[in-house]
Every structure is written in structure tokens, then in C-alpha cells.
């Protein structure tokens, strides 16, 4: 169990752009003094806020508190690319597909998460841009990418899922550019403005009576009689049940040593396009592409709060210390600019306004860490790079377990095996980063 002084939140590289392009908001107060709660959720991302909402649904009279170490929507959830994907999306696969029975269960749970998010959007009065069930495209820029889409389409056929294959002309009409040879559209993904959604969910929970505390990092978490006590720099909370919704930071609390992979991915966002640039680009005013090759570039065109912009996400690095240097971010920013120029040559004068990194947590066997860690202590962690959907699922599942619920929103949920042990260092870091560089090289023009 972690003790005071060694639960450290590593810095997030670069600005939280999705939050930065939104209007300023009223901040949540930090925790001060001592408080008592029935449930304490540590972490105000997709998992933590979903857990708090599910707990409130199950036990409306319960005292629920949420601690966020920094500010809501500035951490990994607000740095997410905003794809709440329903279908199989295994990042370590060549075409996202996995085992059919596992994929069917995960798809059902992902769709439950999307319904949960849409209901939260309605209940919390969020704007339409927060959660848009518009679907997404697997975009292919190479013959290899087209082959990945063909293989994925066969898997979707076996699962009985709906999709539409797009040719180069359809992709050109959508994007305004000739870069893509084809695509595979699926209707079930919900696209988020992730900071807008997380902000809105936190504000709605607070209005409904949940205590949301920003700038309140947990310095120590320890048993205290029948309760747990979480100490922050200015206060503490005792609670009968605690949910750790901190993804890879669960290791800082003393759990899952040597079992979780800490990976960074990176994104850049342009300044707002002016009317002339929008005309030069053409195409639809918004669209969302995941790459046909999982190591390729995710690309979005957005047109909501903050103006019309383009977003590029690519590059992965394995970083067990959960920190990356400013020099690394500068290198990635140049890579993003090159990927942008290759796709949008008519926008050569457009610069990136923001570049940032976000932490992912993965396990070798693709499982999450959900459920009881100790009496009264539960986890909703290790989202395997799919924080929007699987983070929501893990928060719901952990909340239902903590509350002893007899009814579930996730009838397809099944407990999973523990994450497999990683190789010892330095072999794990060398092997993982060598593998990532090789996969990026193989992605070619998809990157």
C-alpha cells in the first residue's frame, strides 16, 4: 500500500487542447479540512465520473465525492482523441479484430457505454458537440491499408455488423483531398469533444449533489478502521468504499507492479481555419478517421466550440516512468506537421496551435483491472488505449460491484484474468519501443 509522499502524478506533456479551445469555466474547489463520504472516487476522467454517476443512480442518497489531482478535463480523458468506439478495436492487432466471442461481448459493453454517455449528455444539458453518435471511418491511404479494411470487413461480416466500404471518390468528397484510397464506415461510434463531455458530466454530477474537488491529489491512501482515509495536501476524506479510477497510476498506489504497460500517444490541433481556408479545403465540415493500420494517423475535422480545426494523432512511445521530455514533444510536433502537410497540401500556411501527449495503460493480454483490490477498495483501471468506451465500462462495472448492485447496465460483463507479468527491464522498454518503431515503419503512408 502506498504511503504519504510516493503517490506522484506525473506531468502531462503539452497543453490539454480540447479544454483550451473551450470558454473558461467556474473551477471546482479543492478539498479542504476533513470530510466523510459513503463512496470516494479517485480520478475525474471517463472511468471516475462514470463510476460516480452510476453510484448515484444506484444509491441516490449516498454521499459521493470525487477527487481530481489536477483540473477536470486536463488529464488523459481531456487529451483523448474523442472516439467512443463500439466495435472491436484491438490496438495490437493488424486490423483491430480479435476473437469473435470476446469481440461480441466487448461490443455489447461498448454500446452500453455509449448509451450511458448519451443519457448523461441529455441529463446534464450538454451541447450536441459533446457526444455525437455519427459513426466513424477506417481510412486507408495504401494498398496495405485497403487490405486491413478488407480483413476487418470479413470480421464484421462474421459478427453480423453493419458497415459501408467507401472508394477513393467518396473519401475525396468527404475530406476534400486525394490522400485516401478508400475507407470503411461504421455507424455506431459516438464522437466526443472529450473536454466538453467530461466538463459537462462533472458539472452535472456536482449539481446533483456529488462533491467534485479539483487540485486535490491523493498523497496517501490507507485503511482507517472500517473506512479508508485519503489524504490530500489540504484535507482528507474518510469513506467506507473507495474506487481507484486512475488507469495506469494504480501502480503508484501499490497495485499491479510489473504488470502494466505505460504508453504515450500524441496529437496536434491546428489553429482555427479562416473562411478562405475552409473553401480551399472543401469536403464536409466534420468527419472522423481512425487509420486502417492501427499504427497510422487518426485524423479529425471538427467544427464546434473553438472553430473549424483539424486534428492529427500518431506516434506511440513506451515510457514506464510515465513522463516524456519537452524534446520528445518537439520531435513529435514536427512529425505531425509533416503528416498534416502530406494530407492537406492546400493548407500549407496553416500551423498547429497545440501539440500534446496523453498516457495510455495497456496489459499484455488486453485485460482491464476492475473490481475489488482489498475490502472496501475497488479498481476501474487499465483501459488498453480505449479510454472513452472502456473507461466508461470500467467505471460502471466497478461502481456496480462497490454498491453490491443486483441490476446491471452491463449484462455481458465477465471478470477477466489478471494482467500478465511484463518482461524485466531494460528488455521490456527496449523490446516495446523497437516493436513500436517497426510497426510505424511498416505503416508507411498510413502514418
C-alpha positions in Angstrom: 0.0 0.0 0.0 1.3 3.4 -0.9 2.2 5.9 1.9 2.5 9.6 2.1 5.0 11.1 -0.3 5.1 8.4 -3.0 1.8 8.9 -4.8 3.0 11.2 -7.5 1.1 12.4 -10.6 3.5 12.7 -13.5 3.2 15.8 -15.6 1.2 15.7 -18.8 3.1 16.8 -21.8 1.8 19.8 -23.6 -1.5 21.6 -23.3 -4.9 20.0 -23.0 -6.1 21.4 -26.3 -9.7 20.2 -26.2 -10.1 22.1 -22.9 -8.1 25.1 -24.1 -10.4 25.8 -27.0 -13.5 25.9 -24.7 -14.6 29.0 -22.8 -13.3 29.5 -19.3 -15.4 27.8 -16.7 -16.0 28.1 -12.9 -13.4 25.9 -11.3 -14.3 23.2 -8.7 -12.9 23.9 -5.3 -10.1 21.9 -3.8 -10.6 19.6 -0.9 -10.0 21.3 2.5 -10.4 20.1 6.0 -11.7 16.6 6.8 -14.8 15.1 5.3 -16.8 11.9 5.4 -18.4 10.1 2.5 -20.0 6.8 1.7 -18.1 6.5 -1.6 -14.9 8.1 -2.7 -13.9 8.1 -6.3 -10.2 9.0 -7.0 -9.9 10.3 -10.6 -12.3 12.5 -12.6 -11.8 11.0 -16.0 -14.2 8.8 -18.0 -13.9 6.0 -15.5 -14.2 8.0 -12.4 -17.1 10.3 -13.4 -19.0 7.3 -14.9 -18.5 5.5 -11.6 -19.8 8.4 -9.7 -22.8 8.7 -11.9 -23.6 5.0 -11.7 -23.3 5.1 -7.9 -25.7 8.0 -7.7 -28.1 6.1 -9.9 -27.9 3.1 -7.6 -27.9 4.9 -4.3 -29.3 8.4 -4.7 -29.0 9.2 -1.0 -25.3 8.2 -0.7 -22.6 10.8 0.0 -20.3 10.6 -3.0 -17.1 12.5 -3.5 -14.6 12.7 -6.4 -11.0 13.8 -6.1 -9.1 15.1 -9.1 -5.4 15.7 -8.7 -5.2 18.5 -11.3 -8.2 20.0 -13.2 -11.1 18.3 -14.7 -10.6 17.7 -18.5 -6.8 18.5 -18.4 -5.6 14.9 -17.8 -5.8 11.8 -20.1 -9.6 11.9 -20.6 -9.4 15.5 -21.9 -6.4 14.5 -24.2 -8.3 11.7 -25.7 -9.0 11.8 -29.5 -12.7 11.6 -28.8 -13.6 8.2 -30.4 -16.1 6.3 -28.2 -15.9 3.2 -30.4 -18.5 0.4 -30.2 -16.9 -2.3 -32.4 -13.7 -4.3 -31.9 -10.7 -2.0 -31.8 -7.6 -4.0 -30.6 -4.7 -1.7 -31.0 -2.1 -4.5 -31.0 -3.9 -6.3 -33.9 -3.1 -5.6 -37.5 -6.8 -4.9 -38.3 -8.4 -4.2 -34.9 -10.1 -7.6 -34.8 -9.8 -10.1 -32.0 -11.6 -13.3 -31.0 -15.2 -13.3 -32.1 -16.8 -14.2 -28.8 -14.7 -11.6 -26.9 -15.4 -9.0 -29.5 -19.2 -9.6 -29.3 -19.1 -9.2 -25.5 -16.9 -6.0 -25.7 -19.1 -4.6 -28.5 -22.2 -5.0 -26.3 -20.5 -3.3 -23.4 -19.2 -0.5 -25.5 -22.7 0.2 -26.8 -23.9 0.2 -23.2 -21.2 2.8 -22.5 -22.4 4.9 -25.5 -26.0 4.8 -24.3 -24.8 5.8 -20.8 -22.9 8.8 -22.3 -25.8 9.9 -24.5 -28.1 9.8 -21.4 -25.6 11.8 -19.4 -25.4 14.3 -22.2 -29.2 14.8 -22.1 -29.5 14.8 -18.3 -26.6 17.3 -17.8 -27.7 19.6 -20.6 -24.6 19.2 -22.7 -24.5 20.7 -26.3 -24.6 18.3 -29.2 -20.9 18.6 -29.8 -20.2 16.8 -26.6 -21.4 13.4 -27.8 -22.3 12.9 -31.4 -23.4 9.4 -32.5 -22.3 9.9 -36.1 -20.1 6.9 -36.7 -16.5 6.9 -38.0 -14.3 5.8 -40.9 -11.3 3.5 -41.0 -9.3 5.4 -43.6 -6.9 3.7 -45.9 -4.1 5.5 -47.7 -2.3 2.5 -49.1 -3.0 -0.9 -50.6 -1.9 -2.4 -47.3 -4.4 -0.2 -45.5 -7.1 -1.4 -48.0 -6.2 -5.0 -47.2 -6.6 -4.3 -43.5 -10.0 -2.9 -44.1 -11.0 -5.9 -46.2 -9.9 -8.2 -43.4 -11.7 -6.2 -40.8 -14.9 -6.2 -43.0 -14.8 -10.0 -43.1 -14.6 -10.0 -39.3 -17.6 -7.6 -39.1 -19.5 -9.9 -41.5 -18.8 -12.8 -39.1 -20.1 -10.7 -36.2 -23.2 -9.7 -38.2 -22.3 -6.0 -38.0 -23.2 -3.2 -40.5 -20.6 -1.3 -42.4 -20.1 0.5 -45.8 -17.0 0.4 -47.9 -16.0 3.8 -49.4 -14.0 4.3 -52.6 -11.4 7.0 -53.3 -14.1 9.3 -54.8 -16.2 9.1 -51.7 -13.2 9.8 -49.5 -12.3 12.8 -51.6 -15.9 14.1 -51.4 -15.8 13.8 -47.6 -12.3 15.3 -47.0 -11.6 17.5 -50.0 -8.2 15.7 -50.5 -6.9 12.9 -52.7 -4.8 11.3 -50.0 -7.0 8.3 -49.2 -7.7 5.3 -51.4 -10.8 4.1 -49.5 -12.5 3.7 -46.2 -14.7 1.6 -44.1 -17.6 3.4 -42.4 -19.3 2.0 -39.4 -22.3 3.8 -37.8 -22.1 3.0 -34.1 -19.2 5.2 -32.9 -20.0 8.3 -30.9 -17.6 11.2 -31.4 -16.9 13.3 -28.4 -15.4 16.7 -27.7 -13.8 15.0 -24.8 -13.2 18.0 -22.6 -16.7 19.3 -23.2 -18.2 15.9 -22.2 -16.0 15.5 -19.1 -16.7 19.1 -18.0 -20.4 18.6 -18.6 -20.5 15.3 -16.7 -18.6 16.7 -13.7 -20.8 19.8 -13.6 -24.0 17.7 -13.8 -22.8 15.5 -11.0 -22.0 18.4 -8.8 -25.4 19.9 -9.4 -26.9 16.6 -8.4 -25.1 16.6 -5.1 -21.8 14.8 -5.8 -18.7 16.5 -4.3 -16.2 17.3 -7.1 -12.8 18.5 -5.9 -10.0 19.7 -8.2 -6.4 20.3 -7.4 -6.7 17.6 -4.7 -4.1 14.9 -5.4 -4.1 12.0 -3.1 -0.9 11.9 -1.1 -1.8 8.8 0.9 -4.5 6.2 1.0 -4.7 3.9 4.0 -7.2 1.8 6.0 -8.7 3.7 8.9 -10.9 1.3 11.0 -13.8 0.3 8.9 -13.1 3.1 6.4 -10.4 4.2 4.0 -8.7 7.5 4.5 -7.4 9.5 1.5 -5.2 12.5 2.4 -4.6 15.4 0.1 -2.4 18.5 0.6 -5.2 20.5 2.3 -7.6 17.9 3.7 -8.8 14.3 3.9 -11.8 12.2 3.2 -12.9 9.0 5.0 -15.1 6.7 3.1 -16.5 3.2 3.5 -15.8 2.4 -0.1 -13.1 3.8 -2.4 -12.9 3.4 -6.2 -9.5 3.9 -7.9 -10.2 5.3 -11.4 -6.7 6.3 -12.2 -5.8 4.0 -15.1 -2.0 3.3 -15.0 -1.5 5.4 -11.9 -2.9 2.5 -9.9 0.7 1.3 -9.6 1.5 4.5 -7.7 -1.0 3.2 -5.1 1.0 -0.1 -4.8 -1.1 -2.3 -7.1 -0.2 -4.3 -10.2 3.6 -3.9 -10.0 5.3 -5.2 -13.2 2.0 -5.9 -14.9 1.0 -2.7 -16.8 2.5 -1.0 -19.9 2.6 2.7 -19.9 2.4 4.2 -23.4 2.2 7.7 -24.7 0.4 8.7 -27.8 0.5 12.2 -29.3 -1.8 14.7 -31.1 -1.7 18.1 -32.6 -4.5 20.6 -33.4 -4.4 23.4 -36.0 -5.4 27.0 -35.3 -9.0 27.8 -36.5 -9.3 27.7 -40.2 -10.4 31.0 -41.7 -13.3 31.2 -44.3 -10.9 31.2 -47.3 -9.0 28.1 -46.0 -12.3 26.3 -45.4 -13.3 26.9 -49.0 -9.8 25.8 -50.2 -10.2 22.5 -48.3 -13.8 21.7 -49.3 -15.4 18.5 -48.2 -17.7 18.0 -45.2 -17.5 20.3 -42.2 -16.7 17.5 -39.8 -15.5 13.9 -40.1 -13.5 11.4 -38.0 -11.0 8.9 -39.3 -9.2 6.1 -37.5 -6.3 4.7 -39.6 -6.8 1.4 -41.3 -3.4 0.4 -39.9 -3.6 0.8 -36.1 -0.2 2.5 -36.1 -1.3 5.1 -38.6 -2.7 8.6 -38.2 -6.0 9.3 -36.6 -7.4 12.5 -38.2 -10.5 14.6 -37.3 -12.1 17.7 -38.8 -14.1 19.5 -36.2 -16.4 22.5 -36.4 -17.9 23.3 -33.0 -16.6 25.2 -30.0 -13.3 26.7 -30.9 -13.9 26.9 -34.6 -13.1 24.8 -37.6 -9.9 22.8 -37.0 -8.0 19.7 -38.0 -6.5 17.2 -35.5 -3.7 14.7 -36.2 -2.8 11.9 -33.8 0.0 9.5 -34.4 3.2 8.1 -32.8 3.4 5.8 -29.8 6.2 5.5 -27.2 6.7 3.1 -24.3 7.6 5.1 -21.2 7.4 3.1 -17.9 8.3 6.3 -15.9 5.0 7.8 -17.3 6.9 11.0 -18.3 8.3 12.3 -21.6 10.6 15.2 -22.3 9.9 18.5 -24.0 12.4 17.4 -26.6 10.3 14.3 -27.4 7.2 16.5 -27.8 9.1 18.9 -30.2 10.1 15.9 -32.3 6.6 14.6 -32.4 5.2 18.0 -33.3 7.4 18.1 -36.4 6.2 14.6 -37.3 2.6 15.8 -37.0 3.3 18.8 -39.2 4.7 16.5 -41.9 1.7 14.2 -41.7 -0.6 17.3 -42.0 1.2 18.7 -45.0 1.1 15.4 -46.8 -2.7 15.2 -46.4 -3.6 18.8 -46.8 -1.2 20.5 -49.2 -3.6 23.3 -50.0 -3.4 24.3 -46.3 0.4 24.8 -46.3 0.1 28.1 -44.5 -1.8 26.6 -41.6 0.2 25.9 -38.5 -0.5 23.7 -35.5 -1.6 25.7 -32.4 -1.3 22.8 -29.9 0.7 19.6 -29.6 0.3 17.3 -26.6 0.7 13.8 -25.3 -1.6 11.5 -23.4 -0.9 8.5 -21.2 -2.3 5.1 -22.2 -2.3 2.0 -19.9 -2.3 -1.5 -21.5 -1.8 -5.0 -20.4 0.0 -7.7 -22.4 -3.2 -9.9 -22.5 -5.5 -6.9 -23.2 -7.5 -7.2 -19.9 -8.7 -4.4 -17.6 -8.2 -4.1 -13.8 -11.8 -3.9 -12.5 -13.1 -5.0 -9.1 -12.1 -5.5 -5.5 -8.4 -4.9 -4.6 -9.0 -5.1 -0.8 -12.1 -4.9 1.4 -13.8 -1.7 0.5 -11.3 -0.8 -2.2 -12.1 -1.2 -5.9 -10.4 -0.5 -9.2 -11.6 0.8 -12.6 -8.2 0.9 -14.4 -6.2 -0.3 -17.4 -8.4 0.7 -20.3 -6.0 -0.6 -23.0 -5.9 2.6 -25.0 -9.7 2.9 -25.4 -10.5 5.3 -22.5 -13.7 6.8 -23.8 -15.6 3.5 -24.2 -13.7 1.1 -22.0 -13.1 3.7 -19.3 -16.8 4.2 -19.1 -17.4 0.5 -18.9 -14.9 0.0 -16.2 -16.4 2.8 -14.1 -19.9 1.4 -14.4 -18.7 -2.1 -13.6 -16.6 -1.1 -10.6 -19.4 1.1 -9.2 -21.9 -1.7 -9.5 -19.6 -4.1 -7.7 -18.8 -1.5 -5.0 -22.5 -0.9 -4.4 -23.4 -4.6 -4.4 -25.9 -3.9 -7.2 -28.3 -6.7 -8.2 -29.1 -5.0 -11.5 -26.5 -4.1 -14.1 -26.2 -2.0 -17.2 -23.5 -4.5 -18.4 -25.1 -7.9 -18.7 -22.2 -9.0 -20.9 -19.5 -8.1 -18.4 -17.4 -11.0 -17.2 -14.5 -10.9 -14.8 -11.1 -11.1 -16.5 -7.8 -12.7 -15.7 -5.1 -10.6 -14.1 -2.7 -8.7 -16.4 0.2 -10.8 -17.4 3.6 -10.0 -16.0 5.9 -7.9 -18.2 9.4 -8.8 -19.1 12.1 -7.4 -16.8 13.8 -4.1 -17.6 15.6 -3.0 -19.7 14.3 -5.7 -22.0 10.7 -4.6 -21.8 11.4 -1.0 -22.7 13.9 -1.9 -25.5 11.6 -4.5 -26.9 8.4 -2.4 -26.7 9.9 0.7 -28.3 11.7 -1.4 -31.0 8.4 -3.1 -31.8 6.5 0.3 -32.0 9.1 1.8 -34.3 9.0 -1.3 -36.6 5.2 -1.1 -36.7 5.3 2.6 -37.5 7.8 2.0 -40.3 5.5 -0.8 -41.7 2.6 1.6 -41.6 4.3 3.7 -44.2 1.9 6.3 -45.8 -0.8 5.4 -43.3 1.4 7.3 -40.7 
